[in-house]
Amino acid sequence: MPHEPSATRRTALRALAAGAPLPLLLGACNDAPATDLTPDASSEDPDVAVVAGVLGEVGALVALLEATRARHGALRRPLAPALRAHRAQLEAVLATGADDPGPRGRARVPGRPAAALDAVREREETARRRLVDLAVDAESGALARLVAAVCAGVSQQQVLLGEVSPAGGA
């Protein structure tokens, strides 16, 4: 039986960045075996840099959400779901065996709630774009799928944050 060509993971992820539906694209990816994603696996493993990048992006979102919630009490409740989602994403990436980079520092939060909410929304968009690039850069199919799932979660939070008002209501 002749080999049926399938879309490569990189092609599928680039299509995702262009707006194609995620479930359709993930079905087109091959099922390459997972690789060891621990930083000590290989000093030349490009996936180590991908994992570090994902941890950095999601860690920055967590730090900004924590700082925003601490500074603006009215945003504490409406930003809680995004914070829970991003903490779960960090846990999922750390479950690959990656080293936790530890404390992420304090994020700067604008003084007005509306500006702070805008800063969160902008940071979510920045993270989404960078995560798409990181998913494409991943050598391991398992890692690419994980990063794509994190990216989809960030996109979902963007939609939900679009419904939050600076006064704290949804």
C-alpha positions as CSV (number, residue, x, y, z in Angstrom):
1,M,0.0,0.0,0.0
2,P,1.5,3.4,-0.9
3,H,2.4,5.8,1.8
4,E,-0.3,8.5,2.3
5,P,1.3,11.9,2.6
6,S,0.1,13.8,5.7
7,A,0.5,17.4,6.8
8,T,3.7,18.0,8.8
9,R,3.4,19.3,12.3
10,R,5.0,22.6,11.3
11,T,2.6,23.1,8.4
12,A,-0.3,22.4,10.7
13,L,0.9,24.8,13.3
14,R,1.5,27.5,10.8
15,A,-2.1,27.0,9.6
16,L,-3.2,27.3,13.2
17,A,-1.5,30.6,13.4
18,A,-3.4,31.6,10.3
19,G,-6.7,30.7,12.0
20,A,-7.4,27.1,11.0
21,P,-9.4,25.0,13.6
22,L,-7.1,23.3,16.2
23,P,-8.8,19.9,16.3
24,L,-8.6,19.5,12.5
25,L,-4.9,20.4,12.6
26,L,-3.9,18.2,15.5
27,G,-5.5,15.3,13.7
28,A,-3.1,15.9,10.8
29,C,0.0,15.7,12.9
30,N,2.0,12.5,13.0
31,D,2.4,10.6,16.3
32,A,6.1,10.7,16.7
33,P,7.2,9.2,20.0
34,A,7.6,11.6,23.0
35,T,11.1,12.6,23.9
36,D,12.7,13.3,27.2
37,L,12.0,17.0,27.8
38,T,14.2,17.4,30.9
39,P,16.9,20.1,30.4
40,D,19.7,17.5,31.1
41,A,18.5,15.3,28.2
42,S,20.9,16.9,25.8
43,S,22.6,20.2,26.0
44,E,22.0,20.6,22.2
45,D,18.4,19.6,22.3
46,P,16.4,22.5,20.8
47,D,13.3,21.4,22.7
48,V,15.0,22.5,26.0
49,A,14.9,26.0,24.7
50,V,11.2,25.6,23.6
51,V,10.3,24.3,27.1
52,A,12.1,27.3,28.7
53,G,10.3,29.7,26.4
54,V,6.9,28.2,27.3
55,L,7.7,28.4,31.0
56,G,8.8,32.0,30.5
57,E,5.7,33.1,28.6
58,V,3.2,31.4,30.9
59,G,5.2,32.4,34.0
60,A,5.0,36.0,32.9
61,L,1.3,35.7,32.5
62,V,1.0,34.2,36.0
63,A,3.2,37.0,37.5
64,L,1.2,39.7,35.8
65,L,-2.2,38.3,36.8
66,E,-1.0,37.9,40.4
67,A,0.3,41.4,40.6
68,T,-2.8,42.9,38.9
69,R,-5.1,41.0,41.3
70,A,-3.1,42.2,44.2
71,R,-3.2,45.9,43.1
72,H,-6.7,46.1,41.9
73,G,-9.3,44.4,44.2
74,A,-12.1,44.9,41.7
75,L,-10.2,42.7,39.2
76,R,-9.4,40.0,41.7
77,R,-12.4,37.8,41.1
78,P,-12.7,38.2,37.3
79,L,-9.0,37.5,36.7
80,A,-9.1,34.3,38.9
81,P,-10.1,31.9,36.1
82,A,-7.3,33.1,33.9
83,L,-4.8,32.7,36.7
84,R,-6.0,29.2,37.5
85,A,-5.8,28.3,33.8
86,H,-2.2,29.6,33.5
87,R,-1.1,27.9,36.7
88,A,-2.5,24.6,35.3
89,Q,-0.6,25.2,32.1
90,L,2.7,25.7,34.0
91,E,2.0,22.4,35.9
92,A,1.4,20.6,32.6
93,V,4.7,21.8,31.2
94,L,6.6,21.0,34.4
95,A,5.0,17.5,34.4
96,T,7.2,16.8,31.3
97,G,10.2,16.8,33.7
98,A,11.3,20.4,33.0
99,D,13.0,22.3,35.8
100,D,10.9,24.9,37.4
101,P,12.7,28.2,36.9
102,G,11.4,29.4,40.3
103,P,10.1,32.9,41.2
104,R,9.3,35.0,38.1
105,G,9.7,38.4,39.7
106,R,7.2,41.2,40.1
107,A,5.3,42.5,37.1
108,R,4.5,46.2,36.6
109,V,0.9,46.9,36.9
110,P,-0.7,50.2,35.7
111,G,-2.4,52.2,38.4
112,R,-5.8,52.4,36.7
113,P,-7.9,49.2,36.5
114,A,-8.8,49.8,32.9
115,A,-5.1,50.2,32.0
116,A,-4.2,47.2,34.0
117,L,-6.8,45.1,32.3
118,D,-5.5,46.3,28.9
119,A,-2.0,45.3,30.0
120,V,-3.2,41.8,30.8
121,R,-5.0,41.5,27.5
122,E,-1.9,42.7,25.6
123,R,0.4,40.3,27.4
124,E,-2.0,37.4,26.6
125,E,-1.7,38.3,22.9
126,T,2.1,38.5,23.1
127,A,2.2,35.1,24.8
128,R,-0.2,33.6,22.2
129,R,2.0,34.8,19.3
130,R,5.2,33.6,21.0
131,L,3.7,30.2,21.9
132,V,2.7,29.6,18.2
133,D,6.3,30.2,17.3
134,L,7.5,27.9,20.0
135,A,5.1,25.1,18.9
136,V,6.5,25.4,15.4
137,D,10.1,25.2,16.8
138,A,9.5,22.1,18.8
139,E,11.2,19.0,17.4
140,S,9.1,16.6,19.5
141,G,5.6,16.0,18.3
142,A,4.5,15.5,21.9
143,L,6.0,18.8,22.9
144,A,4.5,20.6,19.9
145,R,1.1,19.3,20.9
146,L,1.5,20.4,24.4
147,V,2.6,23.9,23.4
148,A,-0.3,24.1,20.9
149,A,-2.7,23.1,23.7
150,V,-1.1,25.8,26.0
151,C,-1.5,28.3,23.1
152,A,-5.2,27.3,22.7
153,G,-5.7,27.9,26.4
154,V,-4.2,31.3,26.2
155,S,-6.4,32.1,23.2
156,Q,-9.4,31.0,25.2
157,Q,-8.4,33.3,28.1
158,Q,-8.1,36.2,25.6
159,V,-11.8,35.6,24.6
160,L,-12.9,35.5,28.2
161,L,-10.9,38.5,29.3
162,G,-12.5,40.4,26.5
163,E,-15.8,40.2,28.5
164,V,-14.2,41.6,31.7
165,S,-14.9,45.2,32.5
166,P,-12.3,47.4,34.3
167,A,-14.8,47.7,37.2
168,G,-14.4,43.9,37.8
169,G,-17.6,42.6,36.2
170,A,-18.0,40.3,33.3
